[in-house]
Amino acid sequence: MTTSTSMRAIQKSNCYHREGHNAPCAYGDTKHMLLFGAVQVVMSQIPDFHNMEWLSVIAAIMSFAYSFIGFGLGFAKVIENGRIKGSIAGVPTANLADKLWLAFQALGDIAFAYPYSIILLEIQDTLKSPPPENKTMKMASMISIFITTFFYLCCGCFGYAAFGNDTPGNLLTGFGFYEPYWLIDFANACIVLHLVGGYQIYSQPVFAFVERWFTRKYPSSGFVNNFYTFKLPLLPPLRVNILRLCFRTAYVVSTTAVAIIFPYFNQVLGVLGALNFWPLAIYFPVEMYFVQKKIGAWTRKWIVLRTFSFICLLVTIIGLIGSIEGLISAKLG
């Protein structure tokens, strides 16, 4: 969905540059989603994380590129305006209920801002030792959270300061910026390339889990366990597993279909963030910590972590309710 929005933004940016900022320049999302889905059907045949190093490097470079561009454009717009727009109270609404729904949806969006816990253990499994993998991963997590938070705050704060209550949900596709059009095109191209890799990074753990389950459940099944090798011109030998081909293709097709049915960026982001946040980023890590460190019930640390987990659960529920309401309103509206 985000990829198709960026691809459409490139088309619109060039149209606005040619025809003027008031030109209609209307383009649909569906064909871009189908194109992205077709690419992911092929990319999903990458066996596992160990074969994705090159893709992760490209995705990381692209992420830094468009983040710097978004930050720079927001900062430049504030300087151009000569003042800071927006207010402490945020976007005005007709009534308190609408304000609460927007706040709840925002909590879901924020929860989606740190979804890396889904793949943390998978990444740690690819690290070499010494030094110990957990120490390397802890340092990498601290650095990553700091850098990510820095860019989130810079892009969010300067974006709101630049456009105030008219700030688009996506700074690079909402056309608060029209020029330099080539820079906006480049930033959106970086987003597309980043998400080609990002989709795989977040899907591979799902693929691995399902395929391991089938392998254990049906150890003698040829459909599950047999590999077939094909030699294509100018390419290295290709090893194909029927289960992998069928399941991963069906997975990509289903996610593409959902994106076509619900093409609402912020609302879908909030729903996904709320669904993932508490169970994967809070509950399971806290429970594993209790078991690993043998934390006794009703000790000070146990009470603090249980309270923390409960508060995060409430945030998740509130964010999910607000995001679902926003998704339904966007669909029906």
C-alpha positions as CSV (number, residue, x, y, z in Angstrom):
1,M,0.0,0.0,0.0
2,T,2.8,2.5,0.9
3,T,4.8,1.4,-2.1
4,S,1.8,2.1,-4.5
5,T,1.3,5.5,-2.8
6,S,4.9,6.4,-3.4
7,M,4.8,5.2,-7.0
8,R,1.6,7.2,-7.6
9,A,3.3,10.2,-6.0
10,I,6.1,10.1,-8.5
11,Q,3.6,10.2,-11.3
12,K,1.7,13.1,-9.7
13,S,4.8,15.0,-8.9
14,N,5.9,15.0,-12.6
15,C,2.3,15.9,-13.6
16,Y,2.2,18.9,-11.3
17,H,5.6,20.0,-12.6
18,R,4.4,19.9,-16.2
19,E,0.7,21.0,-15.7
20,G,0.9,23.2,-12.6
21,H,-0.1,22.6,-9.0
22,N,-3.8,23.0,-9.7
23,A,-3.9,20.3,-12.3
24,P,-6.2,17.2,-11.5
25,C,-3.4,14.6,-11.9
26,A,-5.5,11.8,-10.6
27,Y,-4.0,8.3,-10.6
28,G,-5.2,5.0,-9.1
29,D,-3.3,2.7,-6.7
30,T,-4.5,-0.7,-7.9
31,K,-2.0,-1.3,-10.8
32,H,0.9,-0.2,-8.6
33,M,-0.2,-2.6,-5.8
34,L,-0.5,-5.4,-8.4
35,L,3.0,-4.6,-9.7
36,F,4.5,-4.6,-6.2
37,G,2.7,-7.9,-5.5
38,A,4.2,-9.5,-8.7
39,V,7.7,-8.4,-7.6
40,Q,7.2,-9.8,-4.1
41,V,6.0,-13.2,-5.5
42,V,9.5,-13.5,-7.1
43,M,11.4,-12.0,-4.1
44,S,9.5,-14.3,-1.7
45,Q,11.4,-17.3,-3.1
46,I,14.6,-16.1,-1.4
47,P,15.1,-19.0,1.0
48,D,15.8,-17.2,4.3
49,F,17.5,-14.4,6.2
50,H,21.0,-15.8,5.5
51,N,20.4,-15.0,1.7
52,M,19.1,-11.5,2.2
53,E,22.2,-9.5,3.3
54,W,22.4,-7.6,0.1
55,L,18.7,-6.7,0.2
56,S,18.9,-5.5,3.8
57,V,21.9,-3.2,2.9
58,I,20.0,-1.7,0.0
59,A,16.9,-1.2,2.2
60,A,18.9,0.5,5.0
61,I,20.6,2.9,2.6
62,M,17.2,3.8,1.0
63,S,15.7,4.4,4.5
64,F,18.5,6.9,5.4
65,A,18.1,8.6,2.1
66,Y,14.4,9.4,2.2
67,S,14.5,10.2,5.9
68,F,17.2,12.8,5.4
69,I,15.2,14.2,2.5
70,G,11.9,14.4,4.5
71,F,13.7,16.1,7.4
72,G,15.5,18.5,5.1
73,L,12.4,19.5,3.2
74,G,10.4,20.1,6.4
75,F,13.2,22.2,7.9
76,A,13.5,24.2,4.7
77,K,9.7,24.8,4.6
78,V,9.8,26.2,8.2
79,I,12.5,28.6,7.2
80,E,10.6,29.6,4.1
81,N,7.4,30.2,6.1
82,G,9.3,32.3,8.7
83,R,7.2,30.9,11.5
84,I,6.1,27.7,13.2
85,K,2.6,26.5,12.3
86,G,0.4,24.3,14.3
87,S,-0.6,24.4,18.0
88,I,-0.3,22.4,21.2
89,A,-3.9,21.3,20.9
90,G,-3.4,19.8,17.5
91,V,-6.0,19.3,14.7
92,P,-9.4,20.9,15.6
93,T,-12.4,18.7,15.4
94,A,-16.2,19.2,15.5
95,N,-16.6,17.4,18.9
96,L,-14.7,15.7,21.7
97,A,-15.4,12.2,20.3
98,D,-13.7,12.9,17.0
99,K,-10.7,14.3,18.9
100,L,-10.5,11.1,21.0
101,W,-10.7,8.9,17.9
102,L,-7.9,10.8,16.2
103,A,-5.8,10.5,19.4
104,F,-6.5,6.8,19.7
105,Q,-5.5,6.3,16.0
106,A,-2.3,8.2,16.6
107,L,-1.4,5.8,19.4
108,G,-1.8,2.9,17.0
109,D,0.5,4.7,14.5
110,I,3.1,5.3,17.2
111,A,2.9,1.7,18.2
112,F,3.8,0.7,14.6
113,A,6.8,3.0,14.7
114,Y,8.9,0.3,16.5
115,P,7.9,-3.1,15.0
116,Y,11.4,-4.5,14.9
117,S,10.8,-6.9,17.8
118,I,9.1,-9.2,15.3
119,I,12.4,-9.9,13.5
120,L,14.9,-9.2,16.4
121,L,15.5,-12.9,17.2
122,E,15.7,-13.8,13.5
123,I,18.4,-11.2,13.0
124,Q,20.3,-12.2,16.1
125,D,20.3,-15.8,14.8
126,T,22.4,-14.7,11.8
127,L,25.1,-13.0,13.9
128,K,28.5,-14.6,14.5
129,S,30.3,-14.8,17.8
130,P,32.5,-13.7,19.5
131,P,31.4,-11.3,20.9
132,P,28.2,-13.0,22.2
133,E,25.2,-12.5,19.9
134,N,23.0,-11.1,22.7
135,K,25.5,-8.3,23.5
136,T,25.9,-7.4,19.9
137,M,22.2,-7.3,19.4
138,K,21.7,-5.2,22.6
139,M,24.1,-2.6,21.3
140,A,22.6,-2.7,17.8
141,S,19.1,-2.2,19.3
142,M,20.1,0.8,21.4
143,I,21.8,2.5,18.4
144,S,18.9,1.7,16.1
145,I,16.2,3.0,18.6
146,F,18.2,6.2,19.1
147,I,18.6,6.8,15.3
148,T,15.0,5.9,14.5
149,T,13.6,8.1,17.3
150,F,15.8,11.0,16.1
151,F,14.4,10.8,12.6
152,Y,10.8,10.3,13.7
153,L,11.0,13.4,15.9
154,C,12.7,15.5,13.3
155,C,10.3,14.5,10.5
156,G,7.3,14.7,12.7
157,C,8.1,17.9,14.4
158,F,9.4,19.8,11.4
159,G,6.6,18.4,9.3
160,Y,3.9,19.8,11.7
161,A,5.9,23.0,12.2
162,A,5.9,23.4,8.4
163,F,2.2,22.7,7.6
164,G,0.4,22.9,10.9
165,N,-3.0,21.3,10.9
166,D,-2.7,20.7,7.2
167,T,0.2,18.3,7.6
168,P,-0.4,15.2,5.3
169,G,-0.2,11.7,6.8
170,N,2.8,11.1,4.6
171,L,5.1,14.1,4.0
172,L,6.6,12.8,0.8
173,T,3.3,11.7,-0.9
174,G,0.8,14.1,0.5
175,F,2.1,17.0,-1.6
176,G,2.9,19.6,1.0
177,F,6.0,19.8,-1.0
178,Y,5.9,20.3,-4.8
179,E,9.5,21.4,-5.5
180,P,12.2,20.4,-6.2
181,Y,10.1,17.7,-7.9
182,W,13.1,15.6,-8.8
183,L,14.1,15.4,-5.2
184,I,10.6,14.3,-4.1
185,D,10.7,11.7,-7.0
186,F,14.0,10.4,-5.7
187,A,12.8,10.2,-2.1
188,N,9.7,8.2,-3.2
189,A,11.8,5.9,-5.4
190,C,13.9,5.3,-2.3
191,I,10.8,4.4,-0.3
192,V,9.8,1.9,-3.0
193,L,13.2,0.2,-3.0
194,H,13.2,0.2,0.8
195,L,9.8,-1.5,1.0
196,V,10.7,-4.1,-1.6
197,G,13.3,-5.3,0.9
198,G,11.2,-4.3,4.0
199,Y,8.4,-6.6,2.9
200,Q,10.7,-9.5,2.8
201,I,12.4,-8.7,6.1
202,Y,9.1,-8.8,7.9
203,S,7.7,-11.7,6.0
204,Q,10.6,-14.1,6.2
205,P,9.9,-15.0,9.9
206,V,6.3,-15.9,9.0
207,F,7.6,-18.0,6.1
208,A,10.1,-19.7,8.3
209,F,7.6,-20.5,11.1
210,V,5.0,-22.0,8.8
211,E,7.5,-24.0,6.8
212,R,9.1,-25.4,9.9
213,W,5.7,-26.4,11.2
214,F,4.9,-28.3,8.0
215,T,8.3,-30.0,8.0
216,R,7.8,-31.3,11.6
217,K,4.2,-32.2,10.9
218,Y,4.8,-34.0,7.6
219,P,8.5,-35.2,7.6
220,S,8.0,-37.7,4.8
221,S,5.9,-35.6,2.5
222,G,7.5,-34.9,-0.9
223,F,5.3,-31.8,-1.3
224,V,6.8,-30.3,1.9
225,N,10.4,-31.5,1.8
226,N,11.5,-32.2,-1.8
227,F,13.5,-29.6,-3.7
228,Y,13.8,-29.4,-7.5
229,T,16.6,-27.8,-9.3
230,F,16.2,-25.8,-12.6
231,K,18.9,-24.3,-14.7
232,L,18.0,-21.1,-16.4
233,P,20.2,-19.3,-19.0
234,L,22.6,-16.7,-17.5
235,L,21.4,-17.5,-14.0
236,P,22.7,-19.8,-11.2
237,P,20.7,-23.0,-10.6
238,L,17.3,-22.4,-9.0
239,R,16.1,-24.7,-6.2
240,V,12.3,-24.8,-5.9
241,N,10.2,-26.3,-3.2
242,I,6.5,-26.8,-3.9
243,L,5.3,-25.9,-0.5
244,R,7.5,-22.7,-0.4
245,L,6.2,-21.7,-3.9
246,C,2.6,-22.3,-3.1
247,F,2.4,-20.9,0.4
248,R,4.6,-17.8,-0.2
249,T,2.7,-17.0,-3.4
250,A,-0.6,-17.3,-1.6
251,Y,0.7,-15.1,1.2
252,V,1.7,-12.3,-1.1
253,V,-1.6,-12.6,-3.1
254,S,-3.6,-12.3,0.1
255,T,-1.7,-9.3,1.5
256,T,-2.0,-7.6,-1.9
257,A,-5.7,-8.2,-1.9
258,V,-6.2,-6.7,1.6
259,A,-4.2,-3.6,0.5
260,I,-6.4,-3.2,-2.5
261,I,-9.6,-3.5,-0.4
262,F,-8.3,-1.1,2.4
263,P,-6.0,1.4,0.7
264,Y,-5.9,3.8,3.7
265,F,-2.3,4.5,4.9
266,N,-2.7,5.9,8.4
267,Q,-5.6,3.8,9.4
268,V,-4.1,0.5,8.3
269,L,-0.8,1.5,9.9
270,G,-2.6,2.1,13.2
271,V,-4.4,-1.3,13.1
272,L,-1.2,-3.2,12.3
273,G,0.7,-1.3,14.9
274,A,-1.9,-2.0,17.6
275,L,-2.1,-5.7,16.8
276,N,1.6,-6.2,16.9
277,F,2.7,-3.8,19.6
278,W,1.7,-5.4,22.9
279,P,2.0,-9.2,22.2
280,L,5.3,-9.0,20.3
281,A,7.1,-6.0,21.7
282,I,5.9,-6.1,25.3
283,Y,4.2,-9.3,26.5
284,F,6.5,-12.0,25.1
285,P,9.8,-10.2,26.0
286,V,8.6,-9.5,29.5
287,E,7.4,-13.1,30.0
288,M,10.7,-14.5,28.6
289,Y,12.6,-12.1,31.0
290,F,10.7,-13.5,34.0
291,V,11.6,-17.1,33.0
292,Q,15.2,-16.3,32.2
293,K,15.9,-14.3,35.3
294,K,13.6,-16.4,37.5
295,I,11.8,-13.3,38.8
296,G,9.5,-14.2,41.7
297,A,5.9,-13.1,41.9
298,W,5.1,-9.9,43.7
299,T,8.7,-8.8,43.9
300,R,9.4,-5.1,43.1
301,K,10.7,-5.9,39.6
302,W,7.7,-8.2,38.9
303,I,5.2,-5.6,40.0
304,V,6.9,-2.8,37.9
305,L,7.1,-5.0,34.7
306,R,3.5,-6.3,35.2
307,T,2.2,-2.7,35.6
308,F,4.2,-1.6,32.5
309,S,2.8,-4.5,30.5
310,F,-0.8,-3.7,31.6
311,I,-0.4,0.0,30.7
312,C,0.9,-1.0,27.3
313,L,-2.0,-3.4,26.8
314,L,-4.4,-0.5,27.5
315,V,-2.6,1.6,25.0
316,T,-2.8,-1.2,22.4
317,I,-6.6,-1.6,23.0
318,I,-7.2,2.1,22.7
319,G,-5.1,2.4,19.6
320,L,-6.8,-0.6,18.0
321,I,-10.3,0.7,18.7
322,G,-9.4,4.2,17.3
323,S,-7.7,2.8,14.2
324,I,-10.6,0.4,13.4
325,E,-13.0,3.3,13.8
326,G,-10.9,5.4,11.4
327,L,-10.6,2.5,8.9
328,I,-14.4,1.9,8.9
329,S,-15.1,5.7,8.6
330,A,-12.6,5.9,5.7
331,K,-14.1,2.9,3.9
332,L,-17.7,4.0,4.4
333,G,-17.0,7.7,3.7
